[in-house]
């Protein structure tokens, strides 16, 4: 079955992130000057303005910082997946990323702020892997 949802288009700045996911590693940038974690990938640290960023492999563990349950998918490609959980996950390493929670009922009773989660690597095509998270 073909994957019918939008796919990322890596560029030179984001390619290490996407290559990491394909290798089943979660990579985020860390600033070598202020030591803050940086996500989404970019050329300049948003905390201190440094260009001295390095890629680091993360544990893949974190907690739910915020979430919502989508009952109607927009665009149309997401409609058949509804309802689904969209979450902001704060990694143990400090970065926050937007993702989907899987292996959990999409309800306010099943998902909670502070819930411990871990990464699931979703190989959606031969060349693209997405980071999703499940309860741990």
C-alpha positions in Angstrom: 0.0 0.0 0.0 1.4 3.4 -1.0 1.8 6.1 1.7 -0.7 8.8 0.8 0.2 11.5 3.3 2.7 14.4 2.8 6.3 13.4 3.1 9.3 15.5 4.2 11.7 17.0 1.7 15.1 17.1 3.4 17.4 20.0 2.7 21.1 20.3 3.6 20.2 21.6 7.1 17.6 18.9 7.9 19.2 15.9 6.2 21.1 14.6 9.3 17.8 14.5 11.2 16.0 12.5 8.4 19.1 10.3 7.8 19.1 9.5 11.6 15.5 8.5 11.6 16.1 6.2 8.6 18.9 4.6 10.7 16.5 4.4 13.6 18.3 7.1 15.6 16.7 10.2 16.9 19.2 13.1 16.3 18.8 16.7 17.5 21.2 19.5 17.3 23.0 20.8 20.4 24.7 24.2 20.6 28.4 23.9 21.5 28.4 27.5 22.9 25.3 27.6 25.2 24.7 23.8 25.4 21.0 24.0 24.6 19.2 21.4 22.5 17.9 22.7 19.2 14.9 21.4 17.4 13.7 21.9 14.6 16.9 21.7 12.7 18.4 25.0 11.7 21.7 26.7 10.9 21.7 29.1 13.9 21.0 28.4 17.6 17.7 30.1 18.5 19.0 30.5 22.1 22.3 32.4 21.6 22.7 33.0 17.9 25.7 30.7 17.5 26.4 28.8 14.3 28.4 26.2 16.4 25.8 23.4 16.3 26.5 19.6 16.5 24.2 16.7 15.9 23.7 14.3 18.9 21.8 11.0 19.2 19.0 11.2 21.8 17.6 8.5 24.0 14.2 8.6 22.3 12.5 9.0 25.7 10.5 12.0 26.8 7.2 13.2 28.2 4.1 14.6 26.7 4.3 18.4 27.1 1.0 19.2 25.3 -1.5 17.3 23.1 -4.7 17.5 21.1 -6.9 14.9 19.6 -7.7 15.5 15.9 -11.2 14.3 15.1 -11.2 15.6 11.5 -8.1 15.3 9.4 -7.0 18.3 7.3 -5.7 17.9 4.6 -7.8 15.1 3.2 -5.0 12.5 3.4 -5.3 12.5 7.2 -9.1 12.1 7.4 -9.1 8.3 7.4 -6.7 8.3 10.4 -9.0 10.4 12.6 -9.2 10.5 15.5 -5.5 10.7 16.3 -3.2 12.3 18.8 -0.9 15.2 17.9 1.5 15.9 20.7 4.4 18.1 21.7 7.0 15.7 23.3 9.8 17.1 25.5 12.8 14.8 25.1 15.0 13.9 28.1 17.7 15.9 26.3 15.6 19.1 26.4 14.3 19.6 22.9 10.6 19.6 22.1 9.2 18.1 18.9 5.7 17.8 17.4 4.7 14.2 16.7 1.9 11.7 16.8 1.2 9.4 19.7 0.5 5.8 18.7 -0.4 2.6 20.5 -2.7 4.7 22.8 -6.5 5.4 22.6 -7.0 8.9 21.2 -9.0 10.1 24.2 -8.4 12.7 27.0 -8.7 9.8 29.5 -5.8 7.8 27.9 -3.3 10.7 27.2 -2.1 13.1 29.8 0.4 15.9 30.2 3.6 14.5 31.7 3.0 11.0 30.4 6.3 9.1 29.7 6.8 8.2 26.1 9.4 6.6 23.8 10.1 6.8 20.1 8.7 4.5 17.5 10.3 4.5 14.1 7.7 4.4 11.4 9.3 3.3 8.1 6.6 4.8 5.8 8.5 4.4 2.5 11.8 2.9 1.4 13.5 6.3 1.9 11.5 8.0 4.7 11.1 7.1 8.4 8.9 9.2 10.7 9.3 9.7 14.4 6.2 8.8 16.4 5.9 8.1 20.1 4.1 5.6 22.3 3.5 5.4 26.1 6.3 3.7 28.1 
